[in-house]
Amino acid sequence: MKNKNIVWHETNIRKEEREALLNQRGVVLWFTGLSGSGKSTIANAVEKKLYEAGRLTYLLDGDNIRCGLNNDLGFNLNDRAENIRRIAEVGKLFIDSGIITLVAFISPTIKDREIAKKIIGDKFIEIFVDCTIDTCIDRDPKGLYKKAKMGEIKHFTGIDSPYEKPVTPEIVVHSDSQSVDECRVDIIQYLISRGVIK
């Protein structure tokens, strides 16, 4: 809901000036995929490599965000949509600061990812961490698939709630056939080709 009495105030420092100071372009790398596909692991590997190269980054991990900013949200469709909307707004602010932001969220629906893309704009880079459901279940690093199959967790993506694969992601990595390092290299090379980093 918009309040007509609230007005956006421009700042004296433009995004382009912040980017020039940092020698990088602010973007959001939006990692999407099933639980256990390797989103957080790959995002952490990419962030570490960028940090080692002197780049300013920030990683927004789905579980971590639900421990704080989004701890009032559940897992029904409306709460999941709000979860994604809030993170897209945070990512948009980080872009304005010139930061390379890595977002590791299941973000299961095309509609919600499209809303995030609309909020963020052309600085939204969708990365699909493709992995078979069987591999994710075998990995099950948090034991969530087991709990979901036993009925202890409701609305669990991949079990009783759908995951919609991206139609045209900028990057696809196959975490069930590529190593974390191979996935990281593919993503870093894409960032170089797009001029995000030099």
N, C-alpha and C positions, 0 to 999 in steps of 0.2 A: 504494500500500500504506500503510495507516494503522498508526502505531505507538501502542500504548496508553499509552506513557510520555510522549507529547508532548501538552501541553494548551494550548489557545488562551488567551492572557492578554488580558483587556480593558484598554483604555487609559483614562486619565482624561479625555481629550477625545473627545467623541462626534462622529460624522460631521456631525450637524446643526449643531453649534457651528462646525465648520470651514466648512461651507457658509454659515452666517450671516456669518462673518468675511469670506468671499470674495464674498458677495452673489450667489451662483449655486448651482445644484444639480449635484452630481457625476453624470455620466452617461458612457456609452460610445457614441460614434457609430461604428457598425461598417460601414465602406464595403466592399462586396463587388461583384465583377464580374470580367470577363475581363482578362487582361493587355492593357494599351493602352487600356482603356476610359476611363481618366481618374481613377481612384480617388485616387491620390496628388496629382494636380494639383488636383482639387476639394477634397480634404481640406486641402491647403495653403492654398487660397483661403479656406475656411471658418475655418481656424485664424487666419489673418492678420486677418480681419474681427473675430473674437472678441477677439484680442489688442488690436487698435486700440480696441475698446470696453471695454478694461480687464479682460478675463476671463482667468483662469488656465487654460491649456490644455496638453496634451502630445499630440504626434502620434507614434504607433507605426506605422512604415512596414514592410511585409513584407520588403523587401530589406535595410533597415537592421538589423532584428531578426535576420535570418539572418547578418549580419556579426558578431554578438556573442552575445547570449543563446541563440539557436537555431542557432549555427554547427555544432552536432553533428548536425543533422537533415538528411536527404535529402528526396526528393520521392516516396517510395513512400506508400501509403495510411496506414500506421501513423505514419510521420514527419510527414505532413501533419496528421494528427489531433492529434498531440502538439504541433506548432507552434501550432495554434489553441488547444488547451487551455492552454498556457503563457501565451499572450497574453491569454486570457480571465481567468486568475488575476491577471496584472499589471493588467489593466483594473479588476478588482474592488478591488484595493488602491488604485488611483488614485481610484476612486469614493469610497472611504472618506476620502480626503484632500480631497474636495470639488472635484477637478479635472475639467474637461470633457476627456475623452480621445477622441482621434480614432484609429481603427484602420483602416488601409488595407491589407487583405489580400485576396488572391483568394478565399480560403476557399471552395473550389469545391463542397463538398457540403452539402446541407441538414442531414444528420445532425451534421456538425461545427459548423455554425452553431447548431443547436439545443443542442448541448452547451455552447457558449459562452454562449448565452442563459440556460441553466439555471444556470451558474456565476455569471453577472453579475446575473441577476434582472431586475426591472422597470425597471432603469436602462439596459437594453440597447436601443439604437435602431438597427435595421437599415436601412441605406441601400443600395439596389440601384442601382448605376451601370450602367444598361442601355445597351448599345451592340452593334451587330451584329458578328458575328465578322469579316465582310468589312471593316468600318471599322477594327477593331482590327488586322487584318493589314495594311491599307493604312498605318495610322499606324506600327506596329511600331517604337516609339521606341528600343528596345534591340536590335533585330535578332533577337529571340528566335524569332519565328514562322518567319523564314527558316531559322534553325538547326534548329528543330524539324521543319520540312518536309524538310530535308536529312538528318534522322536524327541530328543532332549533339546534340540534347537529347531525352531520353526522358521520358515521363510529363508532357508539356507540356499544360496545360489549354487546351482548345479544339481541339487537334490530335489527340493520341492519348490524352488523358485528359479525361473529361467535366466540364462545368460545369453544376451544377443551379441554375436560377434560383430565387430566393426565392419562396415561395408568398404570404406576407402581410407584406412589408416595411412598416415605418412610412413610409418615404419612397422614391419612385422618381424618379430623374432620368435624362434621356435625353441622354447626352453626345454622341450622333451628330446630334441635332437642336437641342439647347440649348447656349448658350455656357456657359463656366465661370462667368461672373457670374450667369447665370440659374439655374444649378444651386445656386450659393452662396446666392442670395436665397431660393430654395425651402427650403433647409435651415435657414437662419437664421430664417425665418418660422415654421417648424415648432417650433424651439426656443423661440421667444417664445410660441407658442400652448400649448406644454406647460409653461410656467412655469420652464423651465431657466434662462433669462435674462429680464431685464425690459427 
